[in-house]
Amino acid sequence: MQEIEFNLLTEPWVRVRLPDNTVQEASLTDALVHAQEYMDLAGEMPTQDAAMLRLLLAVLFTVFSRVNEVGEPEPMEDEEAALERWGALWKLKHFPEQPIRDYLEQWKDRFWLFHPERPFWQIAELRNGIEFDGKKLNGERAQSGNKTPLFQSVSADACESLTYAQAARWLVHQNGYDERGGRPREGNKPRHGVGWLGQIGFVEIKGKNLFETLMRNMAFPEDDEVIREEQKPCWEWECPRTEQSVEIRVPQNPAELLTLQSRRILLKRSEKGKRVTGYEVLGGDYWPPENALAEQMTLWRKTSKENEKATYMPQQHDASVQLWREFPTMLNPKGHKPGVLSWNLRLQEAGLLKKKERIILQTIGIQYDDQGASVKDSYSDQLSMQLALLDNLGDSWTPRINREVERCVDAANCIGMLAKELKLAGGLDYNRVKAYKDLQKVTESARSQFYFAVDQPFRQWLRSIDPEEDDMTETTARWQVTARGIAEQLGQQMVLEAGSAALVGHWVEIKTGRKKEDKKKILYTAPAAYNSFLGRLYGLYPKTNDEGGTA
């Protein structure tokens, strides 16, 4: 077995998607210099693509903060220079090959997957690490101990060991999305928490190909002083940290932040054959998430009160919530936009993107259990709209769109209430504990049905908005008619499915106070439930004069 093996700059390992939708592996170098030929990254999981995207971006930030589009040394001094540099690269429609090759060749020795002193993104002399087999490294299995695999299609035998290419991809993924770990074999260090990418609400902007995606997410900082700060990707460190669980300051330069050593990892090779059979891991570098605003690829939520100093925390995504329902969080006027969104708005203001530029937002993430010790779900979502909806032109639109999102939530609650009342009309005993839980399930299921039914129409409506030319009142009114119609149709279907028993109805005894005699009887019937539902629904979405209602 060779001590030094598998250089990531020359060996194929990055999964990319071609225009004909086939997938192939490319070296790290080729993934960058041929980015315009690939449609997208095509890792085993969306989270793997998110982690890989950040690695590629770290290279680009480093190279093009030091040289211009033709490879001449030209460090950036301010925001104007950053915008000019970006515009020159965008105009090329590809990354200039020679500057990238020259830079990576300079650091080639730091990109060996296996090396006695500096294995890539690993600690050669890892001590006291927690040992795992190959199955744990493979995110498709997402398994630890006796936990059920997240992706059952991946056989256990296939995951006992990994190829070098697979191991390299999951190494990058593990550094960002690793679960909360156990205690080391020795010492009193605490458990390490979830990896940084697992703590944030990851958001990126998608382009027509990998080149455009990388460019749209290469968001330089707004602060001129930070722009002038030297990029420090992890492979340039002369003395990488080896001790367990070190709290550090939030890096301001993007390359250092994007290559955070969230874990101390060492891959284990098989003595026979080029396979990775396991690894050791300890907690690595971390920082408190509060106001870590140098992170450009996350949603934020404000946690401070009105009169307090502004405090923001990464806003994690909910796997059960469609991205458009997070619209108010993304565009809260009093909040903090994701850096990649702000950067694209600056590009548009500078005339580097079209006035009617359309963007595709993608969110990616992992949902852990309450302790962060295991993976419950993996998810991704996309949303398309005009970029202008996010800038000053869209400021007047934002409250309207936010209000329509809120109305959808209220309409879902109306549907949920209808489902509950129909269940009671059908004879469910309200006072039984089991029945109460059944009502909760029925209500939530009905809400989910509405969100499913309204999902694509809302996305299409949002995609269709031209904030410069569309009349806001007419546009929102048109959507309200659509939303009300979807809710009405779903309500009618639920009444039909409730059956004849619900049509006749049932008396339900409801407690009104603490005393035994504090109770009353209510007759629940399907017609009454539906009429109440329509009353609530029309309160949300009043009929207009054109529809035969009131203005």
C-alpha positions as CSV (number, residue, x, y, z in Angstrom):
1,M,0.0,0.0,0.0
2,Q,1.4,3.4,-1.1
3,E,1.7,6.1,1.6
4,I,0.7,8.8,-0.9
5,E,-2.4,8.1,-3.0
6,F,-5.3,9.7,-4.9
7,N,-4.7,13.3,-5.7
8,L,-8.0,15.2,-5.9
9,L,-6.7,17.6,-8.5
10,T,-6.0,14.8,-11.1
11,E,-8.2,11.8,-10.1
12,P,-11.9,11.8,-11.0
13,W,-14.1,12.0,-8.0
14,V,-16.5,15.1,-8.2
15,R,-19.8,13.9,-9.6
16,V,-21.2,16.2,-12.3
17,R,-24.2,16.1,-14.6
18,L,-23.8,16.5,-18.4
19,P,-26.3,18.2,-20.8
20,D,-27.6,14.7,-21.8
21,N,-28.4,14.1,-18.1
22,T,-25.7,11.5,-17.6
23,V,-23.4,11.6,-14.6
24,Q,-19.7,11.3,-14.7
25,E,-16.8,11.9,-12.2
26,A,-14.3,14.8,-12.8
27,S,-11.2,15.9,-11.0
28,L,-11.5,19.0,-8.8
29,T,-9.5,20.9,-11.5
30,D,-11.7,19.8,-14.3
31,A,-14.9,20.5,-12.4
32,L,-13.7,24.2,-12.3
33,V,-12.1,24.7,-15.7
34,H,-14.9,22.8,-17.5
35,A,-17.7,24.1,-15.3
36,Q,-19.5,25.6,-18.3
37,E,-19.8,22.1,-19.9
38,Y,-21.6,20.6,-16.9
39,M,-25.2,21.3,-16.0
40,D,-24.7,20.9,-12.3
41,L,-23.2,18.9,-9.5
42,A,-24.7,15.4,-9.2
43,G,-23.6,14.0,-5.9
44,E,-25.3,11.1,-4.1
45,M,-27.4,13.5,-2.0
46,P,-28.3,17.2,-2.3
47,T,-26.3,17.9,0.9
48,Q,-23.2,16.5,-0.7
49,D,-23.7,18.9,-3.6
50,A,-24.0,21.8,-1.1
51,A,-20.7,20.8,0.6
52,M,-19.0,20.3,-2.7
53,L,-20.2,23.7,-4.0
54,R,-18.6,25.4,-1.1
55,L,-15.3,23.6,-1.7
56,L,-15.2,24.8,-5.3
57,L,-16.2,28.3,-4.3
58,A,-13.3,28.4,-1.8
59,V,-10.9,27.8,-4.7
60,L,-12.5,30.5,-6.8
61,F,-12.5,33.1,-4.0
62,T,-8.8,32.4,-3.4
63,V,-7.7,32.5,-7.0
64,F,-9.7,35.5,-8.2
65,S,-9.1,37.6,-5.2
66,R,-5.4,37.6,-6.2
67,V,-5.4,37.6,-10.0
68,N,-7.7,39.0,-12.6
69,E,-9.5,37.2,-15.4
70,V,-6.3,36.8,-17.5
71,G,-4.2,35.6,-14.6
72,E,-2.3,38.8,-13.9
73,P,-1.6,39.6,-10.2
74,E,-4.2,42.2,-9.2
75,P,-5.4,41.9,-5.5
76,M,-8.9,43.4,-5.0
77,E,-9.0,46.6,-2.9
78,D,-12.7,47.4,-2.6
79,E,-16.3,46.5,-3.6
80,E,-16.0,48.3,-7.0
81,A,-13.0,46.1,-7.8
82,A,-14.9,43.0,-6.7
83,L,-17.8,43.8,-9.0
84,E,-15.5,44.6,-11.9
85,R,-13.7,41.2,-11.4
86,W,-16.9,39.4,-11.2
87,G,-18.2,41.1,-14.3
88,A,-15.1,40.2,-16.3
89,L,-15.4,36.5,-15.4
90,W,-19.2,36.5,-16.1
91,K,-18.5,38.0,-19.6
92,L,-16.1,35.1,-20.4
93,K,-18.9,32.5,-19.7
94,H,-16.2,30.2,-18.3
95,F,-13.4,30.3,-15.8
96,P,-10.0,31.1,-17.3
97,E,-8.1,27.8,-17.2
98,Q,-4.5,28.8,-16.7
99,P,-4.9,30.9,-13.4
100,I,-6.8,28.0,-11.8
101,R,-4.3,25.3,-13.0
102,D,-1.4,27.5,-11.9
103,Y,-2.8,28.0,-8.4
104,L,-3.8,24.4,-7.9
105,E,-0.5,23.1,-9.1
106,Q,1.2,25.3,-6.5
107,W,-0.8,23.5,-3.8
108,K,-1.0,20.0,-5.3
109,D,0.8,18.3,-2.4
110,R,-2.0,19.4,-0.1
111,F,-4.7,17.6,-2.1
112,W,-3.6,14.0,-1.6
113,L,-6.5,12.0,0.0
114,F,-3.8,9.8,1.6
115,H,-0.6,11.4,2.8
116,P,1.6,10.7,5.8
117,E,1.7,14.3,6.9
118,R,-1.0,16.4,5.2
119,P,-3.9,14.2,3.9
120,F,-6.6,16.5,2.5
121,W,-9.1,17.8,5.1
122,Q,-7.8,15.3,7.6
123,I,-5.4,15.0,10.6
124,A,-2.6,12.6,9.9
125,E,-1.8,12.0,13.6
126,L,-5.3,11.9,14.9
127,R,-5.4,10.7,18.6
128,N,-8.3,9.7,20.8
129,G,-10.7,9.7,17.9
130,I,-14.0,7.9,17.8
131,E,-13.9,5.0,15.4
132,F,-16.6,4.2,12.8
133,D,-16.8,1.8,9.9
134,G,-17.5,2.7,6.2
135,K,-21.2,2.6,6.6
136,K,-21.2,5.5,8.9
137,L,-19.2,7.6,6.5
138,N,-21.6,7.0,3.7
139,G,-24.4,9.6,4.0
140,E,-26.8,7.5,1.9
141,R,-27.0,5.0,4.7
142,A,-27.1,7.8,7.3
143,Q,-26.9,5.1,9.9
144,S,-25.3,4.8,13.4
145,G,-25.6,1.8,15.6
146,N,-28.9,0.2,15.2
147,K,-30.5,3.1,13.5
148,T,-32.6,2.4,10.4
149,P,-30.9,3.5,7.1
150,L,-32.3,6.7,5.6
151,F,-31.9,5.3,2.1
152,Q,-32.9,1.6,2.1
153,S,-31.9,1.1,-1.6
154,V,-28.3,1.2,-0.6
155,S,-27.3,-2.2,0.5
156,A,-25.3,-2.8,3.6
157,D,-22.7,-4.8,1.8
158,A,-22.1,-2.0,-0.7
159,C,-21.4,0.4,2.2
160,E,-19.0,-1.7,4.2
161,S,-16.3,-0.1,2.3
162,L,-16.0,2.8,-0.2
163,T,-13.9,3.6,-3.3
164,Y,-11.5,6.4,-2.9
165,A,-13.7,8.7,-5.0
166,Q,-16.7,7.9,-2.8
167,A,-14.8,8.4,0.4
168,A,-13.5,11.8,-0.8
169,R,-17.0,13.0,-1.5
170,W,-18.3,11.8,1.8
171,L,-15.3,13.3,3.6
172,V,-16.3,16.7,2.3
173,H,-20.0,16.0,3.3
174,Q,-19.1,14.7,6.7
175,N,-17.2,17.8,7.6
176,G,-20.3,20.0,7.0
177,Y,-23.2,17.7,8.0
178,D,-21.9,15.3,10.6
179,E,-24.2,14.5,13.5
180,R,-23.6,15.4,17.1
181,G,-20.9,13.1,18.1
182,G,-20.1,11.0,21.2
183,R,-17.4,11.5,23.8
184,P,-13.8,10.8,22.9
185,R,-12.2,7.7,24.3
186,E,-10.1,9.7,26.8
187,G,-10.3,13.1,28.4
188,N,-13.2,15.3,29.5
189,K,-14.0,17.1,26.3
190,P,-17.7,17.5,25.6
191,R,-19.5,15.9,22.7
192,H,-19.1,17.8,19.5
193,G,-22.2,19.4,18.0
194,V,-23.7,19.1,14.6
195,G,-21.5,20.3,11.7
196,W,-21.8,23.9,10.6
197,L,-23.8,23.2,7.5
198,G,-26.3,21.2,9.6
199,Q,-26.9,24.3,11.8
200,I,-27.8,26.7,9.0
201,G,-30.6,27.1,6.5
202,F,-28.5,26.6,3.4
203,V,-29.6,28.6,0.4
204,E,-27.9,28.9,-3.0
205,I,-28.8,30.5,-6.4
206,K,-28.9,28.1,-9.3
207,G,-27.6,29.0,-12.8
208,K,-28.1,27.4,-16.2
209,N,-24.9,25.4,-15.8
210,L,-22.3,24.8,-13.1
211,F,-20.3,27.8,-14.1
212,E,-23.3,30.1,-13.6
213,T,-24.2,28.5,-10.3
214,L,-20.7,29.0,-9.0
215,M,-20.6,32.6,-10.2
216,R,-24.0,33.5,-8.8
217,N,-22.8,32.2,-5.4
218,M,-19.4,33.8,-5.5
219,A,-20.6,36.6,-3.2
220,F,-17.8,38.9,-2.2
221,P,-18.2,40.7,1.2
222,E,-19.6,44.3,1.2
223,D,-16.9,45.6,3.5
224,D,-13.9,46.9,1.7
225,E,-11.6,46.0,4.6
226,V,-12.8,42.4,4.5
227,I,-12.4,42.3,0.7
228,R,-8.7,43.2,1.2
229,E,-8.3,40.5,3.7
230,E,-6.2,37.6,2.4
231,Q,-8.1,34.4,1.6
232,K,-7.0,31.5,3.8
233,P,-8.4,28.1,2.6
234,C,-7.5,25.2,4.9
235,W,-4.9,23.7,2.5
236,E,-2.8,26.9,2.8
237,W,-2.4,26.6,6.6
238,E,1.1,25.7,7.6
239,C,0.0,24.4,11.0
240,P,-3.6,23.2,10.9
241,R,-5.2,22.8,14.3
242,T,-5.2,19.3,15.6
243,E,-6.7,19.6,19.1
244,Q,-10.3,18.7,19.7
245,S,-13.3,21.1,19.8
246,V,-11.7,24.5,19.4
247,E,-13.8,27.7,19.5
248,I,-12.6,30.2,17.0
249,R,-13.7,33.6,15.7
250,V,-16.0,33.6,12.6
251,P,-13.6,33.9,9.6
252,Q,-14.4,37.0,7.6
253,N,-12.6,35.9,4.4
254,P,-14.9,33.5,2.5
255,A,-12.3,30.9,1.6
256,E,-11.5,30.2,5.3
257,L,-15.1,30.1,6.3
258,L,-16.0,27.7,3.4
259,T,-13.2,25.3,4.4
260,L,-14.0,25.2,8.1
261,Q,-12.5,22.2,9.8
262,S,-15.7,21.3,11.6
263,R,-14.3,17.8,12.3
264,R,-10.9,16.2,12.8
265,I,-11.1,13.2,10.6
266,L,-8.7,10.4,9.4
267,L,-9.8,7.9,6.8
268,K,-8.8,4.2,7.2
269,R,-7.8,2.2,4.1
270,S,-8.0,-1.5,3.4
271,E,-4.7,-3.4,3.3
272,K,-6.0,-5.1,0.1
273,G,-7.5,-3.1,-2.7
274,K,-8.2,0.7,-3.0
275,R,-11.1,0.8,-0.5
276,V,-11.8,3.0,2.6
277,T,-13.2,0.8,5.4
278,G,-13.8,3.4,8.1
279,Y,-12.5,6.5,9.8
280,E,-11.8,8.2,13.1
281,V,-13.4,11.5,14.1
282,L,-13.3,14.2,16.8
283,G,-14.9,17.6,17.0
284,G,-13.0,20.3,15.3
285,D,-13.3,24.1,15.0
286,Y,-16.6,25.9,15.7
287,W,-18.0,29.3,16.5
288,P,-21.2,30.5,18.2
289,P,-23.9,30.9,15.5
290,E,-25.2,34.3,16.9
291,N,-24.4,37.1,14.4
292,A,-22.1,34.9,12.3
293,L,-23.1,37.1,9.4
294,A,-20.0,36.4,7.4
295,E,-21.8,33.2,6.4
296,Q,-23.4,34.1,3.0
297,M,-25.5,31.0,2.3
298,T,-28.2,30.8,5.0
299,L,-31.5,32.3,6.0
300,W,-31.5,34.4,9.2
301,R,-34.0,35.0,11.9
302,K,-33.9,38.0,14.3
303,T,-33.9,36.9,17.9
304,S,-33.4,40.2,19.7
305,K,-36.2,42.5,20.8
306,E,-37.0,45.8,19.3
307,N,-34.9,48.0,21.6
308,E,-32.0,45.6,21.9
309,K,-28.9,45.2,19.8
310,A,-29.7,43.2,16.7
311,T,-29.0,39.5,17.1
312,Y,-29.5,37.1,14.3
313,M,-29.4,33.3,14.2
314,P,-29.3,31.0,11.2
315,Q,-32.8,30.0,10.3
316,Q,-32.9,26.3,9.7
317,H,-35.4,24.9,7.2
318,D,-38.3,22.7,8.1
319,A,-38.4,19.6,5.9
320,S,-42.2,19.7,6.0
321,V,-42.5,23.4,4.9
322,Q,-42.3,24.4,1.2
323,L,-39.8,27.1,0.4
324,W,-42.4,29.7,-0.6
325,R,-43.8,29.5,2.9
326,E,-40.4,30.8,4.1
327,F,-40.7,33.9,1.9
328,P,-41.5,36.2,4.8
329,T,-38.3,35.1,6.5
330,M,-36.2,35.7,3.4
331,L,-37.6,39.1,2.7
332,N,-38.4,40.5,6.1
333,P,-37.6,44.2,5.8
334,K,-36.3,44.3,9.4
335,G,-34.3,41.1,8.9
336,H,-31.0,40.1,7.3
337,K,-31.1,38.7,3.7
338,P,-28.8,35.8,2.8
339,G,-25.5,37.1,1.5
340,V,-25.9,35.4,-1.9
341,L,-29.2,37.2,-2.4
342,S,-27.8,40.6,-1.4
343,W,-24.8,40.0,-3.7
344,N,-27.0,39.3,-6.7
345,L,-29.0,42.4,-6.0
346,R,-25.7,44.4,-6.0
347,L,-24.8,42.8,-9.4
348,Q,-28.2,43.9,-10.8
349,E,-27.8,47.4,-9.5
350,A,-24.3,47.5,-11.1
351,G,-25.8,46.5,-14.4
352,L,-24.0,43.2,-14.5
353,L,-27.3,41.2,-14.5
354,K,-30.4,42.0,-16.6
355,K,-33.1,44.3,-15.3
356,K,-35.6,41.4,-15.5
357,E,-33.2,38.8,-14.3
358,R,-34.9,35.6,-13.1
359,I,-33.3,33.6,-10.2
360,I,-33.8,30.1,-8.9
361,L,-33.3,29.8,-5.1
362,Q,-32.5,26.4,-3.8
363,T,-32.5,25.3,-0.2
364,I,-30.9,22.1,1.0
365,G,-30.6,20.6,4.4
366,I,-30.7,17.7,6.9
367,Q,-33.2,17.3,9.7
368,Y,-31.8,15.8,12.8
369,D,-33.5,14.4,15.9
370,D,-33.9,16.7,18.9
371,Q,-30.4,15.9,20.2
372,G,-28.8,16.2,16.8
373,A,-27.5,12.6,17.2
374,S,-29.2,11.0,14.2
375,V,-30.6,12.0,10.8
376,K,-34.4,12.0,10.4
377,D,-34.7,13.4,6.8
378,S,-32.9,15.0,3.9
379,Y,-34.6,17.6,1.8
380,S,-34.2,20.2,-1.0
381,D,-36.5,22.7,-2.6
382,Q,-36.4,25.4,-5.3
383,L,-38.2,28.6,-6.0
384,S,-38.1,30.8,-9.1
385,M,-38.9,34.5,-9.3
386,Q,-37.7,37.8,-10.8
387,L,-34.7,39.1,-8.9
388,A,-36.4,42.5,-8.9
389,L,-38.9,41.2,-6.3
390,L,-36.1,41.2,-3.8
391,D,-34.8,44.8,-4.3
392,N,-36.1,48.3,-3.8
393,L,-38.5,47.8,-6.7
394,G,-40.0,44.8,-4.9
395,D,-40.2,46.5,-1.5
396,S,-43.8,47.4,-2.1
397,W,-44.5,43.9,-3.3
398,T,-43.0,42.1,-0.4
399,P,-45.7,42.9,2.2
400,R,-48.3,41.8,-0.4
401,I,-46.6,38.5,-1.1
402,N,-46.0,37.9,2.6
403,R,-49.7,38.5,3.3
404,E,-50.7,36.0,0.7
405,V,-48.4,33.4,2.3
406,E,-50.1,34.2,5.6
407,R,-53.5,33.8,4.0
408,C,-52.5,30.4,2.8
409,V,-51.6,29.4,6.3
410,D,-55.0,30.7,7.5
411,A,-56.7,28.9,4.7
412,A,-54.9,25.7,5.7
413,N,-56.2,26.2,9.2
414,C,-59.8,26.6,7.8
415,I,-59.4,23.3,6.0
416,G,-58.1,21.7,9.2
417,M,-61.1,23.0,11.2
418,L,-63.4,21.6,8.5
419,A,-61.8,18.2,8.7
420,K,-62.1,18.2,12.5
421,E,-65.8,19.2,12.4
422,L,-66.6,16.6,9.8
423,K,-64.9,13.9,11.9
424,L,-67.1,14.9,14.9
425,A,-70.2,14.9,12.6
426,G,-69.3,11.4,11.7
427,G,-69.5,10.2,15.3
428,L,-66.1,10.5,16.8
429,D,-66.2,10.7,20.6
430,Y,-64.7,14.0,21.4
431,N,-64.0,13.2,25.1
432,R,-61.8,10.1,24.5
433,V,-58.1,10.7,24.7
434,K,-57.5,8.6,21.6
435,A,-60.1,10.6,19.8
436,Y,-58.4,13.8,20.6
437,K,-55.2,12.5,19.1
438,D,-57.1,11.3,16.1
439,L,-58.5,14.8,15.6
440,Q,-55.0,16.3,15.7
441,K,-53.9,13.8,13.0
442,V,-57.0,14.5,10.9
443,T,-56.5,18.3,11.2
444,E,-52.8,18.2,10.3
445,S,-53.4,15.8,7.4
446,A,-56.1,18.1,6.0
447,R,-53.7,21.1,6.3
448,S,-51.0,19.2,4.5
449,Q,-53.5,18.3,1.7
450,F,-54.2,22.0,1.2
451,Y,-50.5,22.9,1.1
452,F,-49.9,20.2,-1.5
453,A,-52.8,21.4,-3.6
454,V,-51.8,25.0,-3.5
455,D,-48.0,24.4,-3.8
456,Q,-47.5,24.5,-7.6
457,P,-50.1,27.2,-8.3
458,F,-48.4,29.5,-5.8
459,R,-45.0,28.8,-7.3
460,Q,-46.4,29.6,-10.7
461,W,-48.0,32.8,-9.5
462,L,-44.8,34.0,-7.9
463,R,-42.8,33.1,-11.0
464,S,-45.2,35.1,-13.2
465,I,-44.9,38.4,-11.2
466,D,-43.3,41.3,-13.1
467,P,-42.9,43.9,-10.3
468,E,-42.2,46.7,-12.9
469,E,-45.2,46.1,-15.1
470,D,-47.9,44.2,-13.1
471,D,-50.6,45.9,-11.2
472,M,-50.2,44.8,-7.6
473,T,-53.9,44.8,-6.7
474,E,-55.0,43.0,-9.8
475,T,-52.2,40.4,-9.5
476,T,-53.0,39.6,-5.8
477,A,-56.7,39.5,-6.5
478,R,-56.1,37.0,-9.3
479,W,-54.2,34.8,-6.9
480,Q,-56.8,35.0,-4.2
481,V,-59.5,33.7,-6.6
482,T,-57.2,30.8,-7.4
483,A,-56.4,30.0,-3.7
484,R,-60.1,30.3,-2.7
485,G,-61.1,27.9,-5.6
486,I,-58.5,25.3,-4.5
487,A,-59.7,25.5,-0.9
488,E,-63.4,25.3,-1.9
489,Q,-62.8,22.3,-4.1
490,L,-60.8,20.5,-1.4
491,G,-63.6,21.3,1.1
492,Q,-66.3,19.9,-1.2
493,Q,-64.3,16.7,-1.6
494,M,-63.9,16.3,2.1
495,V,-67.6,16.7,2.6
496,L,-68.4,14.0,0.0
497,E,-65.9,11.6,1.6
498,A,-67.3,12.2,5.1
499,G,-70.3,10.0,4.2
500,S,-74.0,9.9,5.1
501,A,-73.4,9.6,8.9
502,A,-71.8,13.0,8.9
503,L,-74.6,14.4,6.7
504,V,-77.1,13.5,9.5
505,G,-74.7,14.6,12.1
506,H,-74.0,13.8,15.8
507,W,-74.4,15.5,19.1
508,V,-71.1,16.1,20.9
509,E,-70.8,17.0,24.5
510,I,-68.2,19.7,25.1
511,K,-66.8,20.7,28.5
512,T,-66.9,24.4,29.1
513,G,-65.4,24.6,32.6
514,R,-63.8,22.7,35.4
515,K,-67.0,21.7,37.1
516,K,-68.8,18.5,36.2
517,E,-71.9,20.3,35.1
518,D,-69.9,22.8,33.0
519,K,-70.7,21.3,29.6
520,K,-72.9,21.7,26.6
521,K,-74.1,19.7,23.6
522,I,-73.4,20.7,20.0
523,L,-74.8,19.2,16.9
524,Y,-72.1,18.7,14.3
525,T,-73.3,18.1,10.7
526,A,-71.5,18.1,7.4
527,P,-73.7,20.9,5.9
528,A,-73.2,23.1,9.0
529,A,-69.4,22.4,9.0
530,Y,-69.1,23.3,5.3
531,N,-71.1,26.5,5.7
532,S,-68.9,27.6,8.6
533,F,-65.9,26.7,6.5
534,L,-67.1,28.9,3.6
535,G,-67.8,31.8,6.0
536,R,-64.2,31.6,7.3
537,L,-62.8,31.2,3.8
538,Y,-64.7,34.1,2.3
539,G,-63.5,36.2,5.3
540,L,-60.0,35.5,4.0
541,Y,-60.7,35.7,0.3
542,P,-63.8,38.0,-0.2
543,K,-65.5,37.8,-3.5
544,T,-65.2,40.8,-5.6
545,N,-67.9,42.7,-7.6
546,D,-66.8,40.9,-10.7
547,E,-67.5,37.6,-9.0
548,G,-70.9,38.7,-7.7
549,G,-69.6,39.6,-4.2
550,T,-68.6,42.7,-2.4
551,A,-65.6,44.8,-3.2
